[in-house]
Amino acid sequence: MDLNLEKMSLAGLKDLKARVSRAIDSFNDRRKREILAELEEMARARGYTLAELNSMKAARKRSASAPKYANPANPSETWTGRGRKPGWYVAAMASGKTPGDLAI
């Protein structure tokens, strides 16, 4: 199939683009269905359903960390020491305080 893209109109090019996009999506959908059928067969051969295997938790849940630092001006504002430093912590460090001064 030879297409002379240089001689096609803008409308023709847009139509071709839309058709190619639909063909790619259709191909991907067919391939996914084939792979899903293979996976279902593998699970069934081992005595499981794919839904049973898919429902397993892959990642462990992290427990919440206890706060390590508190804002001296407002003790209800705390920080665990993980992630982005809160503004009150940064300001306290800039004013010469040490992490030990803010420790709970």
URFENLIN-V112610 format. One record per helix or strand. SS is the DSSP state (H for helix, E for strand). FROM is the first residue (numbers start at 1). TO is the last residue. If there is no record, write none. Layout:
# URFENLIN-V112610
SS_FROM_TO, SS_FROM_TO
This chain:
# URFENLIN-V112610
H_5_7, H_10_45, H_50_54, E_69_70, E_78_79, H_87_94, H_99_102, E_103_103
